[in-house]
């Protein structure tokens, strides 16, 4: 589990933070960041590993869509409430460009994405520390990811 957390922080969480901060700088007041945080999200895979998956990449899909990959996937009552909140956020954002519901636009600093967990939706104040982003910032990223995260690819598109 520690390897999965470190791997996720290094390759997903902290680079996503950097991209969100770039967008927040480029489009002030119009960028919204979130972290899906249901550690008991249903397993969407046909196989069940010997370890808990936690809030893995893509685990938010059944909360937003009627998505069934394997068998009878069901959300518990708290997860259904989270699903309702998430669908509301996404619908309002699509309709008006603002998700509402207390979800503030992302600022470059401090980075406070909306944490989406059952019965615990709110800004996350400890994202950087929780994901060790200061530590991971000092370790070079794979070349294919580094350009996108630093904005080099985005700068070329301007």
Backbone as CSV, one residue per row, in Angstrom:
resi,resn,N_x,N_y,N_z,CA_x,CA_y,CA_z,C_x,C_y,C_z
1,UNK,0.816,-1.184,0.000,0.000,0.000,0.000,0.869,1.260,0.000
2,UNK,1.995,1.230,0.690,2.885,2.390,0.723,3.432,2.687,-0.676
3,UNK,3.748,1.630,-1.432,4.240,1.827,-2.792,3.167,2.503,-3.648
4,UNK,1.936,2.052,-3.533,0.847,2.639,-4.314,0.664,4.113,-3.962
5,UNK,0.759,4.450,-2.687,0.611,5.844,-2.272,1.750,6.696,-2.833
6,UNK,2.981,6.212,-2.714,4.123,6.963,-3.224,4.049,7.106,-4.744
7,UNK,3.717,6.033,-5.413,3.595,6.050,-6.871,2.513,7.036,-7.312
8,UNK,1.367,6.991,-6.638,0.275,7.895,-6.969,0.618,9.345,-6.700
9,UNK,1.315,9.604,-5.588,1.717,10.973,-5.271,2.688,11.507,-6.317
10,UNK,3.687,10.700,-6.666,4.741,11.112,-7.586,4.237,11.319,-9.012
11,UNK,3.416,10.362,-9.504,3.021,10.408,-10.904,1.639,10.998,-11.164
12,UNK,0.808,11.128,-10.124,-0.551,11.619,-10.374,-0.870,12.853,-9.524
13,UNK,-0.894,12.710,-8.217,-1.392,13.784,-7.344,-0.583,15.074,-7.484
14,UNK,0.723,14.997,-7.318,1.532,16.222,-7.353,1.640,16.831,-8.753
15,UNK,1.792,16.032,-9.820,1.757,16.632,-11.156,0.393,17.248,-11.489
16,UNK,-0.683,16.642,-11.013,-2.011,17.213,-11.235,-2.121,18.554,-10.526
17,UNK,-1.559,18.624,-9.328,-1.535,19.900,-8.595,-0.816,20.957,-9.415
18,UNK,0.315,20.611,-10.003,1.073,21.580,-10.801,0.277,22.042,-12.009
19,UNK,-0.389,21.122,-12.676,-1.211,21.503,-13.833,-2.366,22.397,-13.395
20,UNK,-3.018,22.060,-12.281,-4.134,22.865,-11.773,-3.659,24.261,-11.393
21,UNK,-2.484,24.358,-10.804,-1.949,25.671,-10.444,-1.632,26.481,-11.694
22,UNK,-1.142,25.827,-12.738,-0.870,26.523,-14.000,-2.171,27.075,-14.572
23,UNK,-3.215,26.239,-14.607,-4.510,26.690,-15.132,-5.092,27.805,-14.274
24,UNK,-4.919,27.717,-12.962,-5.425,28.764,-12.070,-4.729,30.093,-12.339
25,UNK,-3.465,30.048,-12.704,-2.728,31.266,-13.051,-3.180,31.798,-14.408
26,UNK,-3.368,30.894,-15.363,-3.736,31.295,-16.724,-5.197,31.729,-16.832
27,UNK,-6.065,31.162,-16.001,-7.498,31.461,-16.070,-8.036,31.716,-14.662
28,UNK,-7.638,32.817,-14.039,-8.039,33.075,-12.652,-9.560,33.038,-12.467
29,UNK,-9.980,32.339,-11.416,-11.395,32.270,-11.089,-12.216,31.337,-11.949
30,UNK,-11.563,30.651,-12.899,-12.312,29.780,-13.814,-11.844,28.334,-13.783
31,UNK,-10.910,27.985,-12.905,-10.404,26.619,-12.800,-10.826,26.032,-11.458
32,UNK,-11.267,24.786,-11.512,-11.732,24.102,-10.308,-11.024,22.762,-10.212
33,UNK,-10.458,22.472,-9.048,-9.720,21.225,-8.849,-10.397,20.405,-7.756
34,UNK,-10.326,19.094,-7.912,-10.876,18.211,-6.889,-9.969,17.006,-6.701
35,UNK,-10.168,16.367,-5.577,-9.498,15.097,-5.304,-10.574,14.125,-4.855
36,UNK,-10.779,13.077,-5.638,-11.734,12.049,-5.243,-11.101,11.268,-4.105
37,UNK,-11.796,11.171,-2.979,-11.173,10.649,-1.766,-11.975,9.547,-1.082
38,UNK,-12.790,8.800,-1.839,-13.513,7.676,-1.229,-12.589,6.471,-1.183
39,UNK,-12.010,6.218,-0.019,-11.063,5.105,0.153,-11.743,3.744,0.009
40,UNK,-13.083,3.727,0.013,-13.833,2.472,-0.125,-14.638,2.434,-1.416
41,UNK,-14.139,3.120,-2.432,-14.827,3.136,-3.725,-14.933,1.708,-4.262
42,UNK,-16.027,1.400,-4.960,-16.182,0.048,-5.503,-15.082,-0.298,-6.501
43,UNK,-14.757,-1.552,-6.548,-13.757,-2.063,-7.481,-14.407,-2.216,-8.854
44,UNK,-13.886,-1.525,-9.851,-14.424,-1.594,-11.208,-13.783,-2.688,-12.047
45,UNK,-12.835,-3.384,-11.486,-12.085,-4.370,-12.249,-12.630,-5.778,-12.056
46,UNK,-12.386,-6.627,-13.038,-12.864,-8.004,-12.975,-12.103,-8.819,-11.927
47,UNK,-10.926,-8.378,-11.551,-10.117,-9.086,-10.553,-10.070,-8.273,-9.271
48,UNK,-9.994,-8.979,-8.178,-9.866,-8.330,-6.880,-8.449,-8.572,-6.372
49,UNK,-7.665,-7.518,-6.216,-6.290,-7.702,-5.733,-6.276,-8.064,-4.251
50,UNK,-5.094,-8.430,-3.758,-4.919,-8.806,-2.354,-4.732,-7.603,-1.444
51,UNK,-4.973,-6.421,-1.945,-4.801,-5.194,-1.165,-5.942,-4.247,-1.518
52,UNK,-6.272,-3.329,-0.624,-7.350,-2.380,-0.934,-6.921,-1.405,-2.025
53,UNK,-7.827,-1.105,-2.924,-7.515,-0.182,-4.016,-7.588,1.275,-3.576
54,UNK,-8.409,1.581,-2.584,-8.560,2.965,-2.146,-9.221,3.801,-3.225
55,UNK,-8.919,5.075,-3.255,-9.477,6.009,-4.239,-8.557,6.030,-5.457
56,UNK,-8.607,4.980,-6.232,-7.715,4.828,-7.385,-8.204,5.652,-8.573
57,UNK,-7.323,5.846,-9.547,-7.656,6.632,-10.738,-8.850,5.995,-11.452
58,UNK,-9.881,6.789,-11.688,-11.069,6.305,-12.376,-12.158,5.792,-11.446
59,UNK,-11.868,5.708,-10.154,-12.860,5.156,-9.229,-14.048,6.088,-9.025
60,UNK,-13.950,7.327,-9.493,-15.073,8.252,-9.381,-16.109,8.057,-10.489
61,UNK,-15.799,7.246,-11.485,-16.679,7.065,-12.640,-18.098,6.632,-12.265
62,UNK,-18.283,5.606,-11.416,-19.666,5.212,-11.124,-20.437,6.255,-10.317
63,UNK,-19.767,7.225,-9.756,-20.442,8.288,-9.013,-21.042,9.325,-9.963
64,UNK,-20.508,9.382,-11.172,-20.947,10.377,-12.149,-21.829,9.805,-13.247
65,UNK,-21.721,8.501,-13.476,-22.454,7.850,-14.562,-23.010,6.520,-14.066
66,UNK,-24.005,6.020,-14.736,-24.513,4.679,-14.440,-23.571,3.697,-15.132
67,UNK,-22.452,3.442,-14.497,-21.343,2.710,-15.101,-21.172,1.366,-14.425
68,UNK,-21.359,0.310,-15.183,-21.217,-1.029,-14.630,-20.276,-1.826,-15.525
69,UNK,-19.098,-2.121,-15.044,-18.147,-2.917,-15.813,-18.253,-4.373,-15.400
70,UNK,-18.315,-4.619,-14.120,-18.329,-5.990,-13.629,-19.514,-6.202,-12.705
71,UNK,-20.385,-7.078,-13.103,-21.458,-7.511,-12.216,-22.341,-6.403,-11.683
72,UNK,-22.717,-6.553,-10.432,-23.688,-5.683,-9.793,-22.969,-4.704,-8.877
73,UNK,-22.602,-3.579,-9.405,-21.892,-2.569,-8.637,-22.918,-1.678,-7.950
74,UNK,-22.813,-1.553,-6.638,-23.761,-0.716,-5.900,-22.998,0.225,-4.979
75,UNK,-23.525,1.430,-4.852,-22.979,2.410,-3.919,-23.798,2.349,-2.638
76,UNK,-23.128,2.503,-1.499,-23.847,2.525,-0.227,-24.525,3.900,-0.062
77,UNK,-25.363,4.090,0.971,-26.076,5.369,1.104,-25.170,6.606,1.146
78,UNK,-24.062,6.549,1.855,-23.149,7.699,1.900,-22.524,7.947,0.527
79,UNK,-22.197,6.886,-0.187,-21.640,7.028,-1.528,-22.687,7.581,-2.496
80,UNK,-23.949,7.208,-2.317,-25.012,7.756,-3.158,-25.181,9.257,-2.918
81,UNK,-25.047,9.685,-1.671,-25.107,11.128,-1.382,-23.938,11.851,-2.052
82,UNK,-22.762,11.240,-2.003,-21.595,11.822,-2.673,-21.845,11.872,-4.181
83,UNK,-22.395,10.806,-4.733,-22.711,10.769,-6.151,-23.662,11.897,-6.531
84,UNK,-24.704,12.106,-5.734,-25.650,13.195,-5.998,-24.943,14.551,-5.982
85,UNK,-24.073,14.749,-4.987,-23.334,16.016,-4.902,-22.438,16.200,-6.123
86,UNK,-21.731,15.137,-6.512,-20.823,15.237,-7.654,-21.583,15.510,-8.948
87,UNK,-22.706,14.823,-9.158,-23.492,15.075,-10.370,-24.017,16.508,-10.381
88,UNK,-24.366,17.020,-9.199,-24.792,18.416,-9.122,-23.670,19.369,-9.494
89,UNK,-22.484,19.133,-8.954,-21.331,19.981,-9.284,-21.066,19.974,-10.791
90,UNK,-20.978,18.775,-11.361,-20.641,18.642,-12.775,-21.735,19.260,-13.649
91,UNK,-23.003,19.075,-13.285,-24.109,19.631,-14.071,-24.097,21.157,-14.026
92,UNK,-23.912,21.718,-12.841,-23.865,23.185,-12.730,-22.662,23.741,-13.479
93,UNK,-21.528,23.031,-13.411,-20.352,23.502,-14.128,-20.607,23.492,-15.636
94,UNK,-21.218,22.429,-16.141,-21.513,22.339,-17.579,-22.486,23.427,-18.007
95,UNK,-23.452,23.736,-17.157,-24.479,24.717,-17.513,-24.010,26.156,-17.355
96,UNK,-23.206,26.414,-16.327,-22.902,27.810,-16.000,-21.415,28.132,-15.870
97,UNK,-20.552,27.117,-15.966,-19.122,27.378,-15.817,-18.673,27.519,-14.377
98,UNK,-19.560,27.205,-13.441,-19.251,27.279,-12.015,-20.004,26.151,-11.315
99,UNK,-19.288,25.272,-10.609,-19.957,24.131,-9.981,-20.811,24.491,-8.776
100,UNK,-20.612,25.681,-8.197,-21.394,26.101,-7.041,-21.209,25.167,-5.858
101,UNK,-22.169,25.206,-4.951,-22.153,24.302,-3.811,-20.987,24.491,-2.869
102,UNK,-20.397,25.683,-2.842,-19.260,25.927,-1.960,-17.915,25.537,-2.549
103,UNK,-17.886,25.129,-3.806,-16.630,24.745,-4.452,-15.999,26.009,-5.022
104,UNK,-14.955,26.473,-4.378,-14.279,27.702,-4.792,-13.312,27.431,-5.946
105,UNK,-13.112,28.419,-6.811,-12.108,28.251,-7.861,-10.729,27.980,-7.250
106,UNK,-9.927,27.271,-7.990,-8.572,26.953,-7.545,-7.689,28.185,-7.675
107,UNK,-6.855,28.391,-6.682,-5.852,29.458,-6.724,-4.487,28.798,-6.883
108,UNK,-3.522,29.511,-7.462,-2.189,28.925,-7.584,-1.605,28.509,-6.229
109,UNK,-1.877,29.306,-5.203,-1.388,28.962,-3.856,-2.286,29.659,-2.846
110,UNK,-2.592,29.080,-1.745,-2.322,27.678,-1.452,-3.257,26.789,-2.265
111,UNK,-2.772,25.621,-2.610,-3.565,24.676,-3.396,-4.530,23.953,-2.464
112,UNK,-5.812,24.166,-2.697,-6.856,23.578,-1.848,-7.940,22.966,-2.727
113,UNK,-7.689,21.779,-3.290,-8.722,21.161,-4.121,-9.907,20.740,-3.261
114,UNK,-11.052,20.585,-3.894,-12.214,20.086,-3.176,-12.022,18.594,-2.960
115,UNK,-12.053,18.162,-1.723,-11.952,16.743,-1.393,-13.351,16.157,-1.444
116,UNK,-13.502,15.098,-2.232,-14.799,14.447,-2.409,-14.758,13.075,-1.743
117,UNK,-15.307,12.993,-0.548,-15.403,11.742,0.199,-16.829,11.625,0.729
118,UNK,-17.321,10.415,0.936,-18.681,10.260,1.452,-18.879,11.042,2.755
119,UNK,-19.896,11.878,2.756,-20.259,12.697,3.916,-19.121,13.594,4.403
120,UNK,-18.172,13.904,3.531,-17.043,14.777,3.888,-16.545,15.518,2.650
121,UNK,-17.388,16.392,2.116,-17.018,17.190,0.948,-16.576,18.560,1.436
122,UNK,-15.362,18.954,1.063,-14.862,20.264,1.454,-13.443,20.466,0.989
123,UNK,-12.935,21.686,1.086,-11.565,21.956,0.637,-10.551,21.181,1.467
124,UNK,-9.513,20.702,0.798,-8.446,19.990,1.486,-7.298,20.950,1.728
125,UNK,-7.035,21.226,2.993,-5.994,22.187,3.363,-4.588,21.581,3.402
126,UNK,-4.498,20.264,3.491,-3.191,19.623,3.684,-2.739,18.808,2.472
127,UNK,-3.177,19.188,1.278,-2.866,18.410,0.082,-1.356,18.244,-0.099
128,UNK,-0.615,19.346,-0.078,0.832,19.272,-0.323,1.531,18.360,0.669
129,UNK,1.236,18.525,1.942,1.867,17.689,2.971,1.382,16.253,2.870
130,UNK,0.091,16.071,2.649,-0.470,14.720,2.577,0.086,13.906,1.434
131,UNK,0.464,14.574,0.356,1.008,13.865,-0.806,2.520,14.057,-0.960
132,UNK,3.142,14.698,0.003,4.603,14.884,-0.009,5.089,15.609,-1.266
133,UNK,4.316,16.596,-1.737,4.657,17.269,-2.994,5.998,18.005,-2.931
134,UNK,6.371,18.522,-1.777,7.680,19.164,-1.650,8.811,18.183,-1.924
135,UNK,8.692,16.996,-1.406,9.696,15.952,-1.638,9.732,15.552,-3.109
136,UNK,8.548,15.269,-3.686,8.506,14.784,-5.066,8.939,15.842,-6.062
137,UNK,8.816,17.116,-5.702,9.223,18.191,-6.616,10.722,18.134,-6.920
138,UNK,11.498,17.565,-6.012,12.942,17.479,-6.203,13.403,16.263,-6.982
139,UNK,12.488,15.413,-7.393,12.844,14.200,-8.129,12.387,14.351,-9.572
140,UNK,13.302,14.201,-10.534,12.923,14.388,-11.938,11.787,13.449,-12.348
141,UNK,10.919,13.973,-13.184,9.794,13.186,-13.696,10.209,12.494,-14.990
142,UNK,9.487,11.451,-15.361,9.745,10.836,-16.673,9.601,11.894,-17.757
143,UNK,10.426,11.838,-18.772,10.461,12.866,-19.811,9.097,13.113,-20.432
144,UNK,8.317,12.068,-20.660,7.019,12.238,-21.304,6.061,13.031,-20.419
145,UNK,6.206,12.931,-19.114,5.322,13.643,-18.201,5.865,15.028,-17.867
146,UNK,7.148,15.170,-17.808,7.751,16.426,-17.365,7.326,17.598,-18.236
147,UNK,7.292,17.423,-19.544,6.935,18.528,-20.433,5.512,18.990,-20.189
148,UNK,4.593,18.073,-20.038,3.192,18.463,-19.821,3.011,19.144,-18.475
149,UNK,3.680,18.639,-17.454,3.497,19.187,-16.116,4.093,20.578,-15.993
150,UNK,5.228,20.809,-16.584,5.891,22.112,-16.446,5.274,23.178,-17.332
151,UNK,4.372,22.769,-18.221,3.741,23.749,-19.093,4.463,23.943,-20.421
152,UNK,5.554,23.203,-20.643,6.286,23.369,-21.895,5.392,23.040,-23.083
153,UNK,4.602,21.998,-22.970,3.707,21.643,-24.057,2.641,22.710,-24.213
154,UNK,2.098,23.181,-23.106,1.073,24.213,-23.170,1.642,25.521,-23.727
155,UNK,2.870,25.861,-23.375,3.486,27.083,-23.882,3.655,27.022,-25.399
156,UNK,3.985,25.838,-25.916,4.157,25.691,-27.357,2.839,25.890,-28.104
157,UNK,1.731,25.644,-27.435,0.421,25.744,-28.080,-0.109,27.159,-28.108
158,UNK,0.522,28.089,-27.393,0.047,29.476,-27.370,0.321,30.180,-28.646
